[in-house]
């Protein structure tokens, strides 16, 4: 594949944790060539990818605490030269207090039906995903993206760790979706998308609020929101869920 360097590594890593053997089966790794950053376009980005066909939930939590994220079986981290602005961010569930606008978003969407279950790939999900991305391309300059059912399933449905989809319905109309990975101590929000024609509902805020509510119900300590990138308009919403913690360049969690 042009722009990517593939090589084979040892197919099995075995780690011991508290007397339990946790197996992570990594089948392939590559590092991308430098390319324009999706968050800070004036900078160049470089990502390190690994593909794990087997990955324990605790092991993925350990990887998140080392700065990794994942879609499906592909986990990755930025390895950009001269830039470390992609900082993992998380919300301590017990201490979270919604602000006024977040409370309004919760109340404004009380009419929606909430479904929690396994991730789904169907025509409604794909249509909403594409409409959301088209709107973000027009509003924020996101790269154009067309994802077919197979790609959607590989990124958001097929998963080596437990995962949950929260979907939001107005009657029979799908309005929003948020996919979450579950690890022993976290709900990790993988991706969310929502109806661009319902901007007044605050559906993006609602998705994160329900991730926090899910974490409370499952007795998880944190909600992980992926990377926060200072200076990227698309990432600023994450810092509005307070209190929150951000990982510093030494890998330590600090209050933001």
Short mmCIF file of the C-alpha atoms (twelve columns), coordinates in Angstrom:
data_MODEL
# 
_entry.id   MODEL 
# 
loop_
_atom_site.group_PDB 
_atom_site.id 
_atom_site.type_symbol 
_atom_site.label_atom_id 
_atom_site.label_alt_id 
_atom_site.label_comp_id 
_atom_site.label_asym_id 
_atom_site.label_seq_id 
_atom_site.Cartn_x 
_atom_site.Cartn_y 
_atom_site.Cartn_z 
_atom_site.pdbx_PDB_model_num 
ATOM 1   C CA . UNK A 1   0.000   0.000   0.000  1 
ATOM 2   C CA . UNK A 2   1.473   3.310   -1.081 1 
ATOM 3   C CA . UNK A 3   2.782   5.451   1.754  1 
ATOM 4   C CA . UNK A 4   2.815   2.639   4.297  1 
ATOM 5   C CA . UNK A 5   5.573   0.297   5.371  1 
ATOM 6   C CA . UNK A 6   4.477   -3.208  6.389  1 
ATOM 7   C CA . UNK A 7   6.540   -5.813  8.180  1 
ATOM 8   C CA . UNK A 8   5.851   -8.990  10.108 1 
ATOM 9   C CA . UNK A 9   6.631   -9.339  13.788 1 
ATOM 10  C CA . UNK A 10  6.351   -12.154 16.304 1 
ATOM 11  C CA . UNK A 11  2.712   -13.242 16.160 1 
ATOM 12  C CA . UNK A 12  2.109   -13.634 19.905 1 
ATOM 13  C CA . UNK A 13  2.991   -11.542 22.941 1 
ATOM 14  C CA . UNK A 14  2.170   -13.038 26.350 1 
ATOM 15  C CA . UNK A 15  2.052   -10.810 29.430 1 
ATOM 16  C CA . UNK A 16  1.435   -11.824 33.042 1 
ATOM 17  C CA . UNK A 17  -0.673  -9.585  35.302 1 
ATOM 18  C CA . UNK A 18  -1.536  -10.603 38.857 1 
ATOM 19  C CA . UNK A 19  -1.071  -14.256 38.001 1 
ATOM 20  C CA . UNK A 20  -3.344  -14.112 34.942 1 
ATOM 21  C CA . UNK A 21  -1.985  -14.702 31.451 1 
ATOM 22  C CA . UNK A 22  -3.225  -12.064 29.033 1 
ATOM 23  C CA . UNK A 23  -2.617  -12.769 25.346 1 
ATOM 24  C CA . UNK A 24  -2.245  -10.081 22.722 1 
ATOM 25  C CA . UNK A 25  -1.946  -11.430 19.204 1 
ATOM 26  C CA . UNK A 26  -0.347  -8.790  16.976 1 
ATOM 27  C CA . UNK A 27  -0.218  -9.810  13.334 1 
ATOM 28  C CA . UNK A 28  1.085   -6.697  11.581 1 
ATOM 29  C CA . UNK A 29  2.587   -3.259  12.209 1 
ATOM 30  C CA . UNK A 30  3.360   -0.240  10.079 1 
ATOM 31  C CA . UNK A 31  4.203   3.438   10.397 1 
ATOM 32  C CA . UNK A 32  2.654   5.923   8.002  1 
ATOM 33  C CA . UNK A 33  4.705   8.300   5.946  1 
ATOM 34  C CA . UNK A 34  4.529   11.947  7.103  1 
ATOM 35  C CA . UNK A 35  1.285   13.552  5.935  1 
ATOM 36  C CA . UNK A 36  -0.759  16.681  6.626  1 
ATOM 37  C CA . UNK A 37  -2.249  16.547  10.108 1 
ATOM 38  C CA . UNK A 38  -6.045  16.228  10.216 1 
ATOM 39  C CA . UNK A 39  -6.205  18.446  13.327 1 
ATOM 40  C CA . UNK A 40  -3.427  20.990  12.754 1 
ATOM 41  C CA . UNK A 41  -3.146  21.180  8.939  1 
ATOM 42  C CA . UNK A 42  -0.019  23.313  8.985  1 
ATOM 43  C CA . UNK A 43  1.872   20.463  10.681 1 
ATOM 44  C CA . UNK A 44  2.921   17.015  9.508  1 
ATOM 45  C CA . UNK A 45  1.629   13.876  11.212 1 
ATOM 46  C CA . UNK A 46  2.949   10.343  11.484 1 
ATOM 47  C CA . UNK A 47  1.100   7.398   13.044 1 
ATOM 48  C CA . UNK A 48  2.272   4.026   14.312 1 
ATOM 49  C CA . UNK A 49  -0.296  1.264   13.726 1 
ATOM 50  C CA . UNK A 50  -0.563  -2.292  14.998 1 
ATOM 51  C CA . UNK A 51  -3.248  -4.874  14.208 1 
ATOM 52  C CA . UNK A 52  -4.270  -7.158  17.085 1 
ATOM 53  C CA . UNK A 53  -6.540  -10.105 16.396 1 
ATOM 54  C CA . UNK A 54  -6.638  -10.866 20.128 1 
ATOM 55  C CA . UNK A 55  -6.484  -8.195  22.809 1 
ATOM 56  C CA . UNK A 56  -7.616  -8.410  26.440 1 
ATOM 57  C CA . UNK A 57  -9.666  -5.513  27.819 1 
ATOM 58  C CA . UNK A 58  -7.127  -4.901  30.607 1 
ATOM 59  C CA . UNK A 59  -4.328  -4.895  28.073 1 
ATOM 60  C CA . UNK A 60  -6.080  -2.277  25.968 1 
ATOM 61  C CA . UNK A 61  -6.612  -0.150  29.080 1 
ATOM 62  C CA . UNK A 62  -2.857  -0.361  29.701 1 
ATOM 63  C CA . UNK A 63  -2.236  0.711   26.101 1 
ATOM 64  C CA . UNK A 64  -4.573  3.706   26.465 1 
ATOM 65  C CA . UNK A 65  -2.567  4.744   29.496 1 
ATOM 66  C CA . UNK A 66  0.491   4.742   27.238 1 
ATOM 67  C CA . UNK A 67  -1.171  7.032   24.706 1 
ATOM 68  C CA . UNK A 68  -2.734  4.520   22.296 1 
ATOM 69  C CA . UNK A 69  -6.222  4.494   20.769 1 
ATOM 70  C CA . UNK A 70  -7.925  2.013   18.470 1 
ATOM 71  C CA . UNK A 71  -10.603 1.402   15.847 1 
ATOM 72  C CA . UNK A 72  -11.659 -2.230  15.665 1 
ATOM 73  C CA . UNK A 73  -8.511  -4.349  15.682 1 
ATOM 74  C CA . UNK A 74  -6.204  -1.470  14.690 1 
ATOM 75  C CA . UNK A 75  -4.575  0.406   17.555 1 
ATOM 76  C CA . UNK A 76  -2.355  3.399   17.002 1 
ATOM 77  C CA . UNK A 77  -0.527  6.356   18.479 1 
ATOM 78  C CA . UNK A 78  0.977   9.542   17.016 1 
ATOM 79  C CA . UNK A 79  4.755   9.504   16.539 1 
ATOM 80  C CA . UNK A 80  5.026   12.946  14.968 1 
ATOM 81  C CA . UNK A 81  8.400   14.651  14.710 1 
ATOM 82  C CA . UNK A 82  8.518   17.854  16.737 1 
ATOM 83  C CA . UNK A 83  4.868   17.786  17.879 1 
ATOM 84  C CA . UNK A 84  3.124   16.262  20.882 1 
ATOM 85  C CA . UNK A 85  -0.211  18.103  20.823 1 
ATOM 86  C CA . UNK A 86  -2.317  14.896  20.663 1 
ATOM 87  C CA . UNK A 87  -2.871  14.351  24.384 1 
ATOM 88  C CA . UNK A 88  -5.182  11.628  25.768 1 
ATOM 89  C CA . UNK A 89  -8.044  13.087  27.805 1 
ATOM 90  C CA . UNK A 90  -10.387 11.438  30.310 1 
ATOM 91  C CA . UNK A 91  -13.221 12.344  32.696 1 
ATOM 92  C CA . UNK A 92  -13.235 11.086  36.312 1 
ATOM 93  C CA . UNK A 93  -16.819 9.871   36.493 1 
ATOM 94  C CA . UNK A 94  -17.357 10.319  40.216 1 
ATOM 95  C CA . UNK A 95  -16.344 13.983  40.086 1 
ATOM 96  C CA . UNK A 96  -18.097 15.039  36.882 1 
ATOM 97  C CA . UNK A 97  -20.601 17.880  37.251 1 
ATOM 98  C CA . UNK A 98  -22.547 18.949  34.127 1 
ATOM 99  C CA . UNK A 99  -22.602 22.641  33.329 1 
ATOM 100 C CA . UNK A 100 -25.691 24.591  32.349 1 
ATOM 101 C CA . UNK A 101 -25.472 23.892  28.611 1 
ATOM 102 C CA . UNK A 102 -24.897 20.180  29.219 1 
ATOM 103 C CA . UNK A 103 -27.947 20.007  31.478 1 
ATOM 104 C CA . UNK A 104 -29.968 21.777  28.777 1 
ATOM 105 C CA . UNK A 105 -28.862 19.260  26.145 1 
ATOM 106 C CA . UNK A 106 -29.931 16.392  28.409 1 
ATOM 107 C CA . UNK A 107 -33.347 17.954  29.036 1 
ATOM 108 C CA . UNK A 108 -33.855 19.010  25.393 1 
ATOM 109 C CA . UNK A 109 -33.476 15.394  24.221 1 
ATOM 110 C CA . UNK A 110 -35.716 13.750  26.798 1 
ATOM 111 C CA . UNK A 111 -38.064 12.769  23.976 1 
ATOM 112 C CA . UNK A 112 -35.489 10.513  22.306 1 
ATOM 113 C CA . UNK A 113 -35.515 6.751   22.801 1 
ATOM 114 C CA . UNK A 114 -32.171 5.348   23.979 1 
ATOM 115 C CA . UNK A 115 -31.019 1.895   22.915 1 
ATOM 116 C CA . UNK A 116 -27.910 0.203   24.322 1 
ATOM 117 C CA . UNK A 117 -26.537 -2.950  22.718 1 
ATOM 118 C CA . UNK A 118 -23.977 -4.377  20.345 1 
ATOM 119 C CA . UNK A 119 -22.769 -2.133  17.493 1 
ATOM 120 C CA . UNK A 120 -24.825 -2.372  14.313 1 
ATOM 121 C CA . UNK A 121 -24.029 -1.732  10.655 1 
ATOM 122 C CA . UNK A 122 -27.114 -1.167  8.523  1 
ATOM 123 C CA . UNK A 123 -28.442 1.328   5.981  1 
ATOM 124 C CA . UNK A 124 -29.590 3.841   8.624  1 
ATOM 125 C CA . UNK A 125 -26.232 3.845   10.392 1 
ATOM 126 C CA . UNK A 126 -24.258 4.239   7.169  1 
ATOM 127 C CA . UNK A 127 -26.540 7.001   5.899  1 
ATOM 128 C CA . UNK A 128 -26.255 8.975   9.139  1 
ATOM 129 C CA . UNK A 129 -22.481 8.439   9.243  1 
ATOM 130 C CA . UNK A 130 -22.083 9.817   5.702  1 
ATOM 131 C CA . UNK A 131 -24.400 12.776  6.296  1 
ATOM 132 C CA . UNK A 132 -22.508 13.699  9.453  1 
ATOM 133 C CA . UNK A 133 -19.143 13.522  7.682  1 
ATOM 134 C CA . UNK A 134 -20.386 15.545  4.723  1 
ATOM 135 C CA . UNK A 135 -21.572 18.254  7.112  1 
ATOM 136 C CA . UNK A 136 -18.232 18.271  8.973  1 
ATOM 137 C CA . UNK A 137 -16.386 18.536  5.657  1 
ATOM 138 C CA . UNK A 138 -18.466 21.581  4.723  1 
ATOM 139 C CA . UNK A 139 -18.298 23.229  8.173  1 
ATOM 140 C CA . UNK A 140 -14.826 22.367  9.409  1 
ATOM 141 C CA . UNK A 141 -12.878 21.287  6.351  1 
ATOM 142 C CA . UNK A 142 -12.666 17.618  7.286  1 
ATOM 143 C CA . UNK A 143 -11.270 15.416  4.484  1 
ATOM 144 C CA . UNK A 144 -13.981 13.909  2.310  1 
ATOM 145 C CA . UNK A 145 -14.685 10.328  3.325  1 
ATOM 146 C CA . UNK A 146 -16.772 7.544   1.842  1 
ATOM 147 C CA . UNK A 147 -16.960 4.387   3.957  1 
ATOM 148 C CA . UNK A 148 -18.654 1.204   2.791  1 
ATOM 149 C CA . UNK A 149 -20.287 -1.397  5.030  1 
ATOM 150 C CA . UNK A 150 -17.155 -3.536  5.235  1 
ATOM 151 C CA . UNK A 151 -14.969 -0.616  6.344  1 
ATOM 152 C CA . UNK A 152 -17.577 0.506   8.887  1 
ATOM 153 C CA . UNK A 153 -17.777 -2.972  10.362 1 
ATOM 154 C CA . UNK A 154 -13.987 -3.332  10.560 1 
ATOM 155 C CA . UNK A 155 -13.628 0.005   12.386 1 
ATOM 156 C CA . UNK A 156 -16.713 0.172   14.595 1 
ATOM 157 C CA . UNK A 157 -18.385 -3.248  14.835 1 
ATOM 158 C CA . UNK A 158 -15.738 -5.989  14.850 1 
ATOM 159 C CA . UNK A 159 -13.806 -5.676  18.077 1 
ATOM 160 C CA . UNK A 160 -11.382 -7.801  20.135 1 
ATOM 161 C CA . UNK A 161 -12.580 -6.135  23.379 1 
ATOM 162 C CA . UNK A 162 -16.136 -5.715  24.733 1 
ATOM 163 C CA . UNK A 163 -17.971 -2.801  23.129 1 
ATOM 164 C CA . UNK A 164 -21.366 -1.117  23.375 1 
ATOM 165 C CA . UNK A 165 -23.350 1.098   21.029 1 
ATOM 166 C CA . UNK A 166 -25.633 3.781   22.417 1 
ATOM 167 C CA . UNK A 167 -28.133 4.925   19.788 1 
ATOM 168 C CA . UNK A 168 -30.687 7.724   19.962 1 
ATOM 169 C CA . UNK A 169 -34.015 7.493   18.119 1 
ATOM 170 C CA . UNK A 170 -36.813 9.921   17.341 1 
ATOM 171 C CA . UNK A 171 -39.577 7.463   16.573 1 
ATOM 172 C CA . UNK A 172 -38.068 5.248   13.862 1 
ATOM 173 C CA . UNK A 173 -35.454 7.826   12.838 1 
ATOM 174 C CA . UNK A 174 -31.860 7.327   13.992 1 
ATOM 175 C CA . UNK A 175 -30.525 10.653  15.291 1 
ATOM 176 C CA . UNK A 176 -27.172 9.810   16.920 1 
ATOM 177 C CA . UNK A 177 -24.764 6.964   17.627 1 
ATOM 178 C CA . UNK A 178 -21.811 6.624   19.991 1 
ATOM 179 C CA . UNK A 179 -19.610 3.503   20.084 1 
ATOM 180 C CA . UNK A 180 -17.758 2.640   23.309 1 
ATOM 181 C CA . UNK A 181 -15.041 0.161   24.217 1 
ATOM 182 C CA . UNK A 182 -15.287 -1.290  27.731 1 
ATOM 183 C CA . UNK A 183 -12.261 -2.069  29.877 1 
ATOM 184 C CA . UNK A 184 -12.089 -2.932  33.597 1 
ATOM 185 C CA . UNK A 185 -11.998 0.705   34.734 1 
ATOM 186 C CA . UNK A 186 -13.185 2.698   31.730 1 
ATOM 187 C CA . UNK A 187 -15.802 3.453   29.157 1 
ATOM 188 C CA . UNK A 188 -13.788 4.590   26.151 1 
ATOM 189 C CA . UNK A 189 -15.734 6.602   23.577 1 
ATOM 190 C CA . UNK A 190 -14.483 5.344   20.222 1 
ATOM 191 C CA . UNK A 191 -16.563 7.479   17.872 1 
ATOM 192 C CA . UNK A 192 -19.841 9.341   17.685 1 
ATOM 193 C CA . UNK A 193 -21.868 10.813  14.848 1 
ATOM 194 C CA . UNK A 194 -25.226 12.523  14.728 1 
ATOM 195 C CA . UNK A 195 -27.834 14.172  12.546 1 
ATOM 196 C CA . UNK A 196 -26.496 17.483  11.155 1 
ATOM 197 C CA . UNK A 197 -30.081 18.682  10.636 1 
ATOM 198 C CA . UNK A 198 -30.672 18.647  14.416 1 
ATOM 199 C CA . UNK A 199 -27.953 21.101  15.472 1 
ATOM 200 C CA . UNK A 200 -30.242 22.725  18.042 1 
ATOM 201 C CA . UNK A 201 -30.496 19.463  19.994 1 
ATOM 202 C CA . UNK A 202 -26.843 19.367  21.086 1 
ATOM 203 C CA . UNK A 203 -26.537 15.701  20.113 1 
ATOM 204 C CA . UNK A 204 -22.748 15.595  20.380 1 
ATOM 205 C CA . UNK A 205 -22.969 16.775  23.977 1 
ATOM 206 C CA . UNK A 206 -25.733 14.261  24.627 1 
ATOM 207 C CA . UNK A 207 -23.571 11.400  23.340 1 
ATOM 208 C CA . UNK A 208 -20.782 12.184  25.798 1 
ATOM 209 C CA . UNK A 209 -23.267 12.651  28.660 1 
ATOM 210 C CA . UNK A 210 -24.645 9.175   28.023 1 
ATOM 211 C CA . UNK A 211 -21.126 7.710   27.958 1 
ATOM 212 C CA . UNK A 212 -20.663 9.155   31.443 1 
ATOM 213 C CA . UNK A 213 -24.042 7.787   32.534 1 
ATOM 214 C CA . UNK A 214 -23.121 4.346   31.173 1 
ATOM 215 C CA . UNK A 215 -19.852 4.464   33.119 1 
ATOM 216 C CA . UNK A 216 -21.787 5.277   36.300 1 
ATOM 217 C CA . UNK A 217 -24.145 2.351   35.771 1 
ATOM 218 C CA . UNK A 218 -21.225 -0.022  35.103 1 
ATOM 219 C CA . UNK A 219 -19.206 1.345   38.039 1 
ATOM 220 C CA . UNK A 220 -16.306 2.498   35.834 1 
ATOM 221 C CA . UNK A 221 -13.888 5.140   37.117 1 
ATOM 222 C CA . UNK A 222 -13.245 7.079   33.912 1 
ATOM 223 C CA . UNK A 223 -14.629 7.961   30.516 1 
ATOM 224 C CA . UNK A 224 -11.851 8.243   27.934 1 
ATOM 225 C CA . UNK A 225 -12.503 10.659  25.062 1 
ATOM 226 C CA . UNK A 226 -9.514  9.932   22.853 1 
ATOM 227 C CA . UNK A 227 -7.110  12.767  22.049 1 
ATOM 228 C CA . UNK A 228 -7.418  16.438  22.886 1 
ATOM 229 C CA . UNK A 229 -5.544  18.681  20.459 1 
ATOM 230 C CA . UNK A 230 -5.003  22.240  21.629 1 
ATOM 231 C CA . UNK A 231 -5.724  24.586  18.725 1 
ATOM 232 C CA . UNK A 232 -8.012  22.168  16.867 1 
ATOM 233 C CA . UNK A 233 -11.629 23.453  16.741 1 
ATOM 234 C CA . UNK A 234 -12.959 19.898  16.374 1 
ATOM 235 C CA . UNK A 235 -11.440 18.869  19.719 1 
ATOM 236 C CA . UNK A 236 -12.353 21.770  21.996 1 
ATOM 237 C CA . UNK A 237 -15.675 20.279  23.109 1 
ATOM 238 C CA . UNK A 238 -13.862 17.564  25.077 1 
ATOM 239 C CA . UNK A 239 -12.410 20.039  27.575 1 
ATOM 240 C CA . UNK A 240 -15.908 21.300  28.446 1 
ATOM 241 C CA . UNK A 241 -16.663 18.132  30.424 1 
ATOM 242 C CA . UNK A 242 -15.208 19.026  33.793 1 
ATOM 243 C CA . UNK A 243 -13.276 18.115  35.724 1 
ATOM 244 C CA . UNK A 244 -11.084 16.357  33.193 1 
ATOM 245 C CA . UNK A 245 -7.554  15.032  33.097 1 
ATOM 246 C CA . UNK A 246 -5.008  15.161  30.311 1 
ATOM 247 C CA . UNK A 247 -1.889  13.044  29.856 1 
ATOM 248 C CA . UNK A 248 1.328   15.072  29.806 1 
ATOM 249 C CA . UNK A 249 4.308   14.346  27.573 1 
ATOM 250 C CA . UNK A 250 5.808   12.153  30.323 1 
ATOM 251 C CA . UNK A 251 2.740   9.919   30.349 1 
ATOM 252 C CA . UNK A 252 1.316   11.228  33.633 1 
ATOM 253 C CA . UNK A 253 -2.336  12.169  34.084 1 
ATOM 254 C CA . UNK A 254 -2.764  15.794  35.177 1 
ATOM 255 C CA . UNK A 255 -5.818  17.889  35.989 1 
ATOM 256 C CA . UNK A 256 -6.689  20.159  33.086 1 
# 
